């Protein structure tokens, strides 16, 4: 030790390293994503039991339109974590002022659904 009593390791100038981050489990997004991840596994196993293993070219799941409000518009934390969309019973072609948007990835069957919907009328 020298006479000035300096520490052998210099301390950082800014105090940013002393801040402790919040736990991941306290994040609302983490809770919602974890719930969805577990639900995806349950849904996949249920579909495997109902439709059977192997190629599903002859298995047809009846399409159901669900009204899903964005998560940020939900009123309570329970509705944000456990979203419960309602089934749309209204005729989609008779909507005067309501806009209908089908959200799905490429190749998910939006056009097939619309053709099937028109055939059922």
C-alpha positions in Angstrom: 0.0 0.0 0.0 1.2 3.4 -0.7 0.8 6.5 1.5 -2.3 7.9 -0.4 -4.4 4.9 0.5 -5.7 4.5 -3.1 -7.6 1.4 -4.1 -5.7 -1.0 -6.4 -8.7 -1.1 -8.8 -10.0 2.3 -10.0 -13.7 2.9 -9.6 -15.8 3.9 -12.6 -16.7 7.5 -13.0 -20.4 7.1 -13.7 -22.8 5.4 -11.3 -24.6 3.5 -14.1 -23.0 0.2 -13.2 -24.5 0.3 -9.7 -28.1 0.3 -10.9 -30.0 -3.0 -10.5 -32.4 -4.0 -13.2 -35.9 -5.1 -12.5 -36.7 -8.8 -12.5 -37.9 -10.3 -15.7 -40.9 -11.8 -14.0 -42.2 -8.4 -13.1 -42.5 -7.4 -16.8 -46.1 -7.5 -18.2 -44.8 -8.6 -21.6 -42.8 -11.5 -20.1 -45.9 -12.8 -18.3 -48.0 -12.6 -21.5 -45.4 -14.2 -23.7 -44.8 -17.0 -21.2 -48.6 -17.7 -21.0 -48.8 -17.8 -24.8 -45.8 -20.1 -25.1 -47.5 -22.6 -22.7 -50.8 -22.3 -24.4 -49.2 -23.0 -27.8 -47.9 -26.3 -26.5 -51.3 -27.3 -25.1 -53.1 -26.3 -28.3 -50.6 -28.2 -30.5 -51.0 -31.4 -28.4 -54.8 -31.0 -28.4 -54.8 -30.7 -32.2 -52.6 -33.8 -32.5 -55.0 -35.8 -30.4 -58.1 -34.6 -32.3 -56.7 -34.7 -35.9 -54.3 -37.6 -35.5 -50.6 -37.9 -36.3 -49.2 -37.8 -39.8 -50.3 -35.9 -43.0 -53.3 -33.8 -42.5 -54.4 -33.2 -46.1 -57.8 -34.6 -45.4 -58.3 -32.9 -42.0 -60.3 -29.7 -42.2 -60.7 -27.4 -39.2 -63.8 -25.3 -39.5 -62.8 -21.6 -39.6 -64.1 -19.4 -36.9 -63.7 -15.6 -36.9 -62.8 -14.0 -33.6 -63.0 -10.4 -32.6 -59.7 -9.7 -31.0 -59.2 -6.2 -29.6 -55.6 -5.1 -29.3 -54.1 -6.1 -26.0 -53.5 -2.5 -25.0 -57.2 -1.8 -25.2 -58.1 -4.4 -22.6 -59.4 -3.1 -19.3 -57.8 -5.4 -16.8 -54.6 -7.3 -16.4 -56.6 -10.6 -16.4 -57.9 -9.7 -19.9 -54.4 -8.8 -21.0 -52.9 -12.1 -19.8 -55.9 -14.3 -20.6 -57.4 -12.8 -23.7 -60.9 -14.2 -24.4 -62.0 -13.1 -27.9 -65.6 -13.3 -28.9 -66.9 -15.3 -31.9 -68.2 -13.1 -34.6 -71.8 -14.1 -35.5 -72.5 -11.1 -37.8 -72.5 -11.4 -41.5 -69.2 -10.0 -42.8 -70.7 -8.8 -46.1 -73.4 -6.8 -44.4 -71.1 -4.5 -42.4 -72.0 -0.9 -43.3 -69.4 1.1 -41.4 -67.3 -1.6 -39.8 -64.0 -2.6 -41.4 -63.0 -6.2 -41.5 -59.3 -7.1 -41.5 -58.0 -10.6 -41.7 -54.6 -10.8 -40.1 -52.5 -13.9 -40.8 -49.1 -14.6 -42.2 -48.4 -15.5 -45.8 -49.8 -18.9 -46.7 -52.2 -19.1 -43.7 -55.4 -19.4 -45.8 -57.0 -16.0 -45.9 -58.1 -16.4 -49.5 -59.3 -19.9 -48.9 -61.3 -18.8 -45.9 -63.0 -16.0 -47.9 -63.9 -18.4 -50.7 -65.3 -20.9 -48.2 -67.2 -18.1 -46.4 -68.8 -17.0 -49.7 -69.8 -20.6 -50.5 -71.5 -21.0 -47.2 -73.8 -18.0 -47.8 
